Amino acid sequence: MALDPNRWTLKTQEAFAAATDLARRNNNPEVMPEHLLLALVGQPEGVVLPILERLGVSPAVLRNQLLGAIAKLPKAYGGAEATLSRQLRDALEAADAERAALGDEYLSTEHLLLALADKVGAGREQILAAMREVRGAHRV
């Protein structure tokens, strides 16, 4: 289920496409969790920014940290398409587990944020609390 885009929300699909494009533009041979998180932070109308704000995480500071991390990633030239890294596959599986635990039908950006909590510098429970404030009892 985690790798089935038909079970992803539109915002998740958009973030994943943006992450893949970001890896390609940076000549990174693999799409990493940092690419995906940067794509999530780049969604102004998404739910990730309000959650980050509730956590006291500055989107601008996080964006700069992610850009620095991406700049240090290996580069490959020659036109090969970027593939999913093992770390990103694991993050997608973790996000799908969060989706199931929350009783949601579709994989959404907040599930991805929960799976990438270590990169945000927040704990799972902190993110869950902020999510509850932002989305209430709403199901995806």
C-alpha positions as CSV (number, residue, x, y, z in Angstrom):
1,M,0.0,0.0,0.0
2,A,2.8,2.5,0.9
3,L,4.1,2.6,-2.7
4,D,0.6,2.7,-4.3
5,P,0.1,6.3,-5.5
6,N,-3.6,5.5,-6.0
7,R,-3.9,5.4,-2.2
8,W,-2.1,8.7,-1.7
9,T,-3.7,12.1,-1.2
10,L,-3.2,14.6,-3.9
11,K,-0.8,16.6,-1.7
12,T,1.2,13.4,-1.1
13,Q,1.4,12.8,-4.9
14,E,2.5,16.4,-5.5
15,A,5.2,16.2,-2.8
16,F,6.5,12.9,-4.1
17,A,6.7,14.3,-7.7
18,A,8.4,17.5,-6.4
19,A,10.9,15.4,-4.4
20,T,11.7,13.3,-7.5
21,D,12.1,16.5,-9.6
22,L,14.4,18.0,-6.9
23,A,16.6,14.9,-6.9
24,R,16.8,15.1,-10.7
25,R,17.6,18.8,-10.8
26,N,20.4,18.3,-8.2
27,N,21.8,15.3,-10.1
28,N,21.2,13.0,-7.1
29,P,21.0,9.4,-8.1
30,E,18.5,8.6,-5.3
31,V,15.4,10.3,-4.0
32,M,16.1,10.7,-0.3
33,P,13.9,11.6,2.7
34,E,15.4,15.1,2.7
35,H,14.0,15.7,-0.8
36,L,10.6,14.6,0.3
37,L,10.6,16.7,3.5
38,L,11.8,19.8,1.5
39,A,8.9,19.2,-0.9
40,L,6.5,19.0,2.0
41,V,7.8,22.3,3.5
42,G,7.4,23.8,0.0
43,Q,3.6,23.3,0.0
44,P,2.2,26.6,1.2
45,E,-1.4,25.4,1.3
46,G,-0.6,22.0,2.9
47,V,-1.1,20.9,6.4
48,V,2.7,20.4,7.1
49,L,3.4,24.1,7.6
50,P,0.7,24.7,10.3
51,I,2.0,21.6,12.1
52,L,5.6,22.8,12.0
53,E,4.5,26.2,13.3
54,R,2.6,24.6,16.2
55,L,5.8,22.7,17.0
56,G,7.8,25.9,17.0
57,V,9.9,24.7,14.0
58,S,10.8,27.5,11.6
59,P,10.0,26.4,8.0
60,A,12.8,28.7,6.7
61,V,15.4,27.3,9.1
62,L,14.3,23.7,8.3
63,R,14.4,24.5,4.5
64,N,17.9,25.8,4.8
65,Q,19.0,22.7,6.8
66,L,17.5,20.4,4.2
67,L,19.1,22.4,1.3
68,G,22.5,22.0,3.0
69,A,21.9,18.3,3.5
70,I,20.9,17.8,-0.1
71,A,23.9,19.7,-1.3
72,K,26.1,17.1,0.4
73,L,24.4,14.1,-1.2
74,P,26.2,12.2,-3.9
75,K,25.8,13.4,-7.5
76,A,25.6,11.3,-10.7
77,Y,25.7,12.7,-14.2
78,G,24.6,11.0,-17.4
79,G,20.8,11.2,-17.5
80,A,19.9,8.3,-15.3
81,E,16.5,8.6,-13.6
82,A,16.7,9.0,-9.8
83,T,15.6,5.9,-7.9
84,L,14.0,5.6,-4.5
85,S,16.6,5.3,-1.7
86,R,16.3,2.6,0.9
87,Q,15.8,5.3,3.5
88,L,12.8,6.8,1.6
89,R,11.3,3.4,1.1
90,D,11.5,2.8,4.8
91,A,10.0,6.2,5.5
92,L,7.1,5.4,3.2
93,E,6.5,2.1,5.0
94,A,6.6,4.0,8.4
95,A,4.2,6.6,7.0
96,D,1.9,3.8,5.9
97,A,2.1,2.3,9.4
98,E,1.1,5.7,10.9
99,R,-1.8,5.9,8.4
100,A,-3.1,2.5,9.6
101,A,-2.6,3.4,13.3
102,L,-4.6,6.6,12.8
103,G,-7.4,4.7,11.0
104,D,-7.0,6.8,7.8
105,E,-7.7,5.4,4.4
106,Y,-5.3,7.4,2.4
107,L,-1.6,8.2,2.9
108,S,-1.3,11.9,3.6
109,T,1.4,14.5,4.1
110,E,0.9,14.4,7.9
111,H,1.7,10.6,7.9
112,L,4.9,11.4,5.9
113,L,5.8,14.1,8.5
114,L,5.3,11.6,11.3
115,A,7.6,9.2,9.5
116,L,10.2,11.9,9.1
117,A,9.9,13.2,12.6
118,D,13.7,12.7,13.3
119,K,14.5,15.1,10.5
120,V,12.2,17.8,11.9
121,G,13.7,17.5,15.4
122,A,10.4,16.6,17.0
123,G,9.1,13.5,18.6
124,R,6.2,11.5,17.3
125,E,3.9,12.5,20.2
126,Q,4.6,16.2,19.7
127,I,3.7,15.9,16.0
128,L,0.6,13.9,16.8
129,A,-0.5,16.6,19.3
130,A,0.1,19.3,16.7
131,M,-1.8,17.3,14.1
132,R,-4.8,16.9,16.4
133,E,-4.8,20.7,16.8
134,V,-4.6,21.3,13.1
135,R,-6.9,18.6,11.7
136,G,-9.1,17.8,14.7
137,A,-10.9,14.5,14.4
138,H,-10.8,14.6,10.6
139,R,-9.9,11.4,8.8
140,V,-8.1,11.1,5.6
